[in-house]
Amino acid sequence: VLGENRKLLIFKLAEVPRRSRGRGVILQRYAKGGLADARVFTLSEGLATRSGERIRTFTELGPWIGRRANAGRLPPSGFPRSNRFN
């Protein structure tokens, strides 16, 4: 997940509980702002993002892996400034 505050957090999909319809789950903690974008991907394949015509794949994601509802960290250099996983 990526917050409006430009913080990236990667966690396992199994950490997201199933809830009845209409009930929410905290994906990431925010002091201000909210969720900008979210994506499901396979860690072994890396996180692919598009910047213009170029596609970058980030594979060294260890510092951004955490538990669901943590604050996250600033994304790696070269990550799109649009706060979107295009």
C-alpha positions in Angstrom: 0.0 0.0 0.0 1.1 3.6 -0.6 -0.2 6.5 1.4 -0.9 10.1 0.4 2.1 11.0 2.6 4.3 9.0 0.2 4.9 6.1 2.6 5.2 2.6 1.2 4.3 -0.5 3.3 4.5 -4.1 2.0 2.8 -6.9 4.0 1.4 -10.4 3.4 -2.1 -10.7 2.0 -2.9 -13.2 4.7 -2.6 -10.4 7.3 -5.8 -8.8 5.9 -8.8 -10.2 7.7 -12.1 -11.0 5.9 -14.9 -8.8 7.2 -18.6 -8.7 6.6 -19.7 -6.2 4.0 -19.4 -2.6 5.0 -16.8 -3.0 7.7 -13.3 -1.7 7.2 -9.8 -2.9 7.9 -6.8 -0.6 8.6 -4.2 -1.3 5.9 -1.7 1.5 6.9 -1.6 4.0 9.8 -1.6 7.7 8.8 -1.0 10.8 10.9 -2.5 12.9 8.1 -4.0 11.9 4.7 -5.1 8.5 3.7 -4.5 5.7 1.2 -3.3 6.7 -2.2 -3.1 3.3 -3.9 -2.8 -0.5 -3.2 -1.5 -3.4 -5.3 -1.2 -7.1 -4.8 2.0 -8.7 -6.2 4.3 -11.7 -5.8 7.4 -10.7 -3.8 9.7 -13.0 -5.7 8.7 -11.3 -9.0 9.2 -7.8 -7.5 7.1 -4.7 -7.6 6.7 -3.3 -11.1 5.7 0.3 -11.7 5.3 2.4 -14.8 6.9 5.8 -15.2 6.0 7.2 -18.6 6.9 4.6 -21.1 9.4 2.9 -18.9 8.6 0.0 -16.5 10.8 -0.4 -13.4 10.8 -3.5 -11.3 11.9 -3.2 -7.7 13.2 -6.5 -6.2 15.1 -5.3 -3.1 12.1 -4.5 -0.9 13.3 -5.7 2.5 13.2 -2.3 4.3 9.5 -1.8 3.3 8.2 -5.1 4.4 6.3 -4.8 7.7 3.1 -5.8 9.5 -0.3 -4.5 8.3 -1.3 -1.2 9.9 2.3 0.0 10.4 3.3 3.5 9.2 5.6 2.5 6.3 8.7 4.2 4.9 9.5 6.5 2.0 9.6 4.5 -1.2 12.9 3.6 -2.9 14.6 6.1 -5.2 13.3 6.0 -8.7 9.7 5.3 -7.5 7.1 7.4 -9.4 6.2 10.7 -7.7 2.5 10.3 -8.7 1.8 8.1 -5.6 0.3 5.5 -7.9 1.2 2.0 -9.0 0.6 2.5 -12.7 
